[in-house]
């Protein structure tokens, strides 16, 4: 049986098209497995105001406040110099990555601040809970006349000055490099946008019941900026194209923290169907075909895998969380699903906040192995997600849970083994510059050459 692969010019066997599912489809890298790295564009939160950012700089707080890793080469911290931006992308390409998962943090037209009158006055600006403010929202403050205002989107939520200008500067820095970009859409928490309250239908009173209005808005804004920009037609070719299961080339979008508050615990089919519905709506609006890599938020574990301690839980609150056994078969039926692109999913599994101590590293490794094996077994293209370790010990001082693990031979060997067993479809390294969580790809003062050596071992697999 024969058919035309979408956008191809010669007749080839159907199975040859399907065999590229989840692989890159851009010229020069056609058929390569995705080897991507999460990247936060923009100047560090160092107190400097950049004229292209529009919003005033936030106080410098990265190093003193939460940074548990920082590069030996300090030029990686200075985003203001175009040469430094290019050097960062060159380093990524030189390490063997062919794709950058670009953190996005909302639409380009978002204001610096928005009215948030519904946030308690007592919670505005507080960083520590007390009797009057059980859940403080530190991004909120009292403006002129006592009006409650909150910083929105990238401004005050991201861990860099991840402005619309910074994302464009990443596209420009990648122009002459053999590396592609795919947008990474993340929840912004607190009063701001969350995937789980937007998908498949919105719980926001302003958009009640509408099909994923915030997700669609963000993707269409990215399409307008980087695919349909008449002043920069070259940017279109930097957005990663990935084959779907029918051989159709789709512009890849990564959705982190994929779950849903508008669905019940067993609504697997409705959750999966939402992705094609969103992709079809975007195509109707823009005539651009998009596809999705998703980061599935895990359900509660049912075993300790023989490790000491009580049975942990998924610490991420959501009505529906996708499971490989029950959601996987429905995701397989969606044309728009390109694969699984997780972001450190083991970080969501920990001891019960009220009764249990934090889990240990034994459980983190065993759980991650099981997560990877089960999702890879669904038949959906699976990118093995890899971290060198994790250190959020400064960032999460007031919360329970295990805040540091890895950075040793045992963790490294376990992740290399998982990549060999489950990463045939590619890998995602988390991340280039997540310094507040100890995540880095370059040489750092804390880990020396550990990260670079680890990445070279990973790339040798391919």
C-alpha positions in Angstrom: 0.0 0.0 0.0 1.3 3.4 -0.9 0.5 7.0 -0.2 2.1 10.4 -0.4 3.8 11.5 2.9 2.5 15.0 3.7 4.6 17.7 2.1 6.7 15.2 0.3 7.2 15.1 -3.5 7.8 11.4 -4.1 5.7 8.3 -3.4 7.1 6.2 -0.6 5.9 3.4 1.6 3.4 4.4 4.3 5.4 2.6 7.0 8.4 4.7 6.2 6.4 7.8 6.9 5.1 6.4 10.2 8.5 5.3 11.2 9.6 9.0 11.5 6.9 9.7 14.1 8.5 12.1 16.6 11.6 12.8 14.6 12.7 16.1 13.2 11.5 17.1 9.7 13.4 20.3 9.0 15.8 20.4 6.1 19.3 19.2 7.1 18.1 17.2 10.1 15.3 15.2 8.5 14.7 12.0 10.5 17.0 12.8 13.4 15.7 12.0 16.9 15.0 15.2 18.9 17.9 16.0 21.3 16.7 19.1 23.1 17.6 21.2 26.0 15.3 23.5 28.0 16.5 27.1 27.8 15.5 30.3 29.7 16.3 33.3 27.5 17.0 36.7 28.9 19.1 38.6 31.3 19.4 37.2 34.8 17.4 38.7 37.6 20.4 40.9 38.5 18.6 44.2 38.9 19.6 45.6 35.5 16.9 47.3 33.5 17.1 46.5 29.7 15.5 49.0 27.4 14.0 46.4 25.2 12.2 44.7 28.1 9.6 47.6 28.6 9.0 46.6 32.2 11.4 47.9 35.0 13.9 45.4 36.3 13.1 43.4 39.4 15.6 43.7 42.3 18.6 41.5 41.8 18.0 38.3 43.8 19.3 35.3 41.8 22.7 34.8 43.4 21.8 35.7 47.0 18.2 34.4 46.9 18.1 31.0 45.3 21.0 30.2 43.0 22.5 26.8 43.8 24.6 26.5 40.5 26.3 29.1 38.4 28.6 28.9 35.5 32.4 29.1 35.6 32.2 31.2 32.4 30.5 34.3 33.6 29.6 35.5 30.1 26.7 33.0 30.2 25.1 35.2 32.8 25.3 38.4 30.6 22.5 38.3 28.1 23.0 42.0 27.1 25.9 41.2 24.8 24.9 39.6 21.5 28.2 37.8 21.3 27.5 36.1 24.6 24.1 35.0 23.3 25.6 33.4 20.2 28.3 31.7 22.3 25.6 30.1 24.5 23.9 28.7 21.4 27.2 27.6 19.9 28.0 25.7 23.2 24.6 23.9 23.0 25.1 22.9 19.4 28.7 21.8 20.1 27.5 19.5 22.9 25.3 17.7 20.4 21.8 19.2 20.8 19.8 19.8 17.7 16.9 21.5 19.3 16.2 24.1 22.1 13.0 24.0 24.1 12.5 27.7 24.5 10.6 28.7 27.7 7.9 31.2 26.8 5.9 32.4 29.9 3.0 33.9 28.0 2.0 36.1 25.1 4.1 38.9 23.8 1.4 41.5 24.5 0.9 40.8 28.2 1.2 43.9 30.4 3.8 44.2 33.2 1.1 44.2 35.8 -2.6 43.5 36.0 -5.4 44.3 38.5 -5.8 41.4 41.0 -8.4 42.7 43.3 -9.5 39.2 44.2 -6.1 38.6 45.9 -6.3 39.2 49.6 -4.9 42.6 50.7 -3.1 40.8 53.5 -1.4 38.5 51.0 0.0 41.2 48.7 3.8 41.3 48.9 4.1 38.8 51.8 6.7 36.1 51.3 6.0 33.9 54.3 2.6 32.5 55.4 1.0 33.7 58.6 -2.5 33.7 60.2 -3.7 36.5 57.9 -2.2 35.0 54.7 -2.1 31.2 54.5 -1.0 31.4 50.9 1.0 34.5 50.1 1.4 35.7 46.5 4.8 37.5 46.5 4.2 38.8 42.9 1.4 40.9 44.2 1.6 44.4 45.8 -0.5 47.4 46.7 -0.3 50.1 44.1 -1.3 53.7 44.2 -4.5 54.3 46.2 -4.2 50.8 47.7 -5.1 49.0 44.4 -4.0 45.4 44.4 -1.7 44.8 41.5 0.2 41.6 40.4 3.1 41.1 38.1 2.0 38.8 35.3 3.6 36.4 32.8 7.3 36.5 32.4 7.6 39.6 34.6 8.1 38.3 38.1 7.3 34.6 37.3 10.2 33.4 35.2 13.7 32.9 36.6 15.2 35.3 34.0 14.1 38.5 32.4 12.3 36.4 29.9 10.7 39.2 28.0 9.3 39.0 24.4 12.5 40.7 23.3 14.6 37.9 24.9 12.8 35.2 23.0 13.4 37.0 19.7 17.1 37.5 20.7 17.3 33.7 21.1 15.9 33.2 17.6 18.5 35.7 16.3 21.3 34.0 18.2 20.4 30.7 16.7 20.2 32.0 13.1 23.6 30.7 11.9 23.7 27.6 14.2 22.6 24.1 13.4 20.0 24.1 16.1 16.2 24.5 16.0 13.7 26.0 18.5 10.4 24.7 19.8 8.3 26.8 22.2 7.9 25.4 25.8 4.6 26.6 27.3 4.5 26.5 31.1 1.9 27.2 33.8 2.4 30.5 35.6 0.6 29.6 38.9 -1.0 31.6 41.6 -3.5 34.1 40.1 -2.0 33.8 36.6 -2.6 31.3 33.7 -2.5 27.6 34.3 -2.7 24.8 31.8 -4.8 22.6 34.1 -7.5 25.3 34.5 -7.5 26.1 30.8 -7.6 22.6 29.2 -9.5 21.2 27.6 -12.1 23.8 28.6 -11.5 26.9 30.7 -12.5 27.3 34.3 -11.8 31.1 34.1 -15.2 32.9 34.6 -14.3 35.2 31.7 -14.0 32.2 29.3 -16.1 29.6 31.1 -16.3 26.4 29.0 -14.4 27.7 26.0 -11.8 25.4 24.3 -8.4 26.1 25.9 -8.5 29.9 25.2 -5.2 30.7 27.0 -3.3 27.9 25.3 -4.6 28.8 21.9 -3.8 32.4 22.4 -0.2 31.7 23.4 0.4 29.4 20.4 -1.2 31.8 17.9 0.9 34.7 19.3 4.0 32.6 18.8 2.9 31.7 15.2 2.3 35.4 14.4 5.7 36.4 15.8 7.9 33.6 14.5 6.2 31.9 11.6 4.2 34.7 10.0 6.4 37.7 10.6 6.9 39.4 7.2 10.0 41.2 8.5 11.7 38.0 9.5 10.7 35.2 7.2 13.9 33.3 8.2 12.6 32.7 11.7 10.0 30.3 10.3 12.7 27.8 9.4 14.1 27.9 13.0 10.9 26.5 14.5 11.3 22.7 14.8 9.1 20.7 12.5 8.4 17.2 13.7 6.7 14.3 11.9 3.4 13.0 13.3 2.3 9.4 13.1 0.9 9.9 9.6 4.1 11.5 8.2 2.7 15.0 8.4 5.1 17.8 9.4 3.9 19.8 12.3 5.4 22.8 14.1 6.3 21.4 17.5 5.0 22.9 20.8 5.9 21.5 24.2 3.3 21.7 27.0 4.7 21.4 30.5 2.6 20.2 33.5 -0.1 18.6 31.4 -3.1 17.8 33.6 -6.7 19.1 33.9 -8.9 20.5 36.7 -12.0 20.6 34.5 -12.0 16.8 34.1 -12.6 13.9 36.4 -10.0 11.4 37.4 -11.1 8.9 34.7 -11.7 11.2 31.8 -8.8 9.9 29.7 -10.5 10.1 26.4 -11.7 13.7 26.9 -8.2 14.7 27.9 -6.5 13.1 24.9 -9.1 14.4 22.4 -8.5 18.0 23.6 -5.1 18.1 21.8 -6.5 17.5 18.4 -9.3 19.9 19.1 -6.8 22.6 19.9 -4.6 21.8 16.9 -7.6 21.9 14.6 -8.8 25.3 16.0 -5.3 26.7 15.5 -5.2 25.4 11.9 -8.6 26.9 11.2 -7.3 30.3 12.6 -3.8 30.4 11.1 -3.5 27.6 8.5 -0.5 26.3 10.4 -0.4 22.7 11.6 1.0 22.3 15.1 1.7 19.2 17.2 2.3 18.6 20.8 5.0 17.1 23.1 3.5 16.8 26.5 4.9 16.6 30.1 2.4 14.3 31.8 1.9 15.1 35.5 2.0 11.7 37.3 -0.7 10.1 39.4 -0.1 8.8 42.9 2.4 6.0 43.2 1.1 2.6 44.2 4.4 1.1 45.4 7.6 2.2 47.2 9.7 0.0 44.8 11.2 -1.6 47.9 12.7 1.7 49.1 12.4 2.7 52.8 9.7 5.1 53.8 5.9 5.4 53.5 4.0 5.5 50.2 4.6 8.9 48.6 2.0 11.0 46.6 2.0 13.2 43.6 2.3 16.7 45.1 0.7 18.4 42.0 -3.0 19.2 42.6 -5.2 18.4 39.6 -8.5 16.6 38.9 -7.1 14.6 36.0 -3.5 13.4 35.6 -2.6 11.4 32.5 -1.4 7.8 33.0 0.4 5.7 30.4 -1.9 2.7 30.9 -5.2 4.4 30.6 -4.5 7.7 28.8 -1.8 6.4 26.5 -4.1 4.4 24.2 -6.3 7.5 23.7 -3.3 9.8 23.1 -2.2 7.2 20.4 -5.3 8.1 18.5 -4.6 11.8 18.3 -3.0 13.1 15.1 -1.5 16.1 16.9 0.5 14.1 19.6 4.2 14.1 18.7 5.6 12.6 21.9 6.4 12.8 25.6 8.8 15.5 26.7 8.8 15.5 30.5 10.3 18.1 32.8 11.9 16.3 35.8 8.7 14.4 36.7 10.3 12.9 39.7 10.2 16.3 41.3 6.4 16.0 41.7 6.6 12.7 43.7 7.4 13.1 47.4 6.3 12.3 51.0 2.9 13.2 52.2 3.0 16.8 53.4 1.1 16.0 56.5 2.4 12.6 57.6 5.4 11.5 55.7 9.1 12.5 55.5 10.6 13.3 52.1 11.3 10.4 49.8 14.9 9.3 49.4 17.0 9.1 46.2 16.4 5.3 46.0 12.7 6.1 45.4 13.5 8.9 42.9 15.5 6.6 40.7 13.2 3.6 40.9 10.1 5.8 40.3 11.7 7.6 37.3 12.7 4.2 35.8 9.1 3.0 36.0 7.7 6.3 34.6 10.1 6.2 31.7 9.5 2.5 31.0 5.7 2.7 31.1 5.4 5.8 28.9 7.9 4.5 26.3 5.9 1.2 26.2 2.8 3.1 25.0 4.3 3.4 21.5 4.1 7.2 21.7 7.5 8.7 20.8 9.3 9.2 24.1 12.1 11.6 24.9 14.1 10.5 27.9 14.3 13.5 30.2 17.6 13.8 32.0 18.8 16.1 34.8 22.3 16.1 36.3 20.7 16.2 39.7 18.5 18.7 41.4 19.1 21.3 44.1 16.2 23.6 45.1 17.4 23.9 48.7 17.4 27.7 48.6 14.3 28.1 46.6 12.0 25.9 48.7 13.2 26.5 52.2 9.7 26.9 53.6 8.1 23.7 52.1 8.4 20.0 52.8 9.9 17.6 50.4 13.3 16.4 49.2 15.0 19.4 47.7 18.3 17.9 46.6 19.3 14.7 44.9 21.8 13.4 42.2 25.1 14.9 41.1 26.9 11.6 41.8 28.0 8.5 39.9 24.9 6.5 40.9 22.4 9.1 39.6 24.4 9.6 36.4 24.7 5.9 35.7 21.0 5.4 36.4 20.0 8.2 33.9 22.5 6.9 31.3 20.9 3.4 31.6 17.4 4.9 31.2 18.4 6.8 28.1 19.8 3.6 26.5 16.7 1.7 27.3 14.0 4.2 26.7 15.5 7.2 24.9 15.7 5.7 21.4 13.3 8.4 20.2 15.5 11.2 21.7 16.2 13.0 24.9 15.5 16.3 26.7 18.1 17.7 29.1 16.7 19.9 31.9 18.2 22.5 31.6 20.7 24.9 30.2 20.3 27.6 33.0 17.9 26.6 35.7 20.3 27.9 38.3 17.8 28.2 41.2 17.2 24.5 40.9 20.8 23.6 40.4 20.2 22.8 36.8 22.9 23.6 34.2 24.6 22.2 31.1 27.9 24.1 31.2 30.8 23.8 33.6 29.7 25.3 37.0 31.5 26.3 40.2 29.5 23.7 42.1 29.8 20.7 39.8 33.0 21.4 37.8 32.8 19.6 34.4 30.3 17.0 35.7 27.4 18.4 33.5 29.5 18.6 30.3 31.0 15.1 30.8 27.5 13.7 31.5 26.1 15.3 28.3 28.9 13.8 26.2 28.2 10.4 27.6 24.5 10.9 26.7 25.2 12.0 23.2 27.5 9.0 22.6 24.4 6.9 22.8 23.2 8.4 19.5 
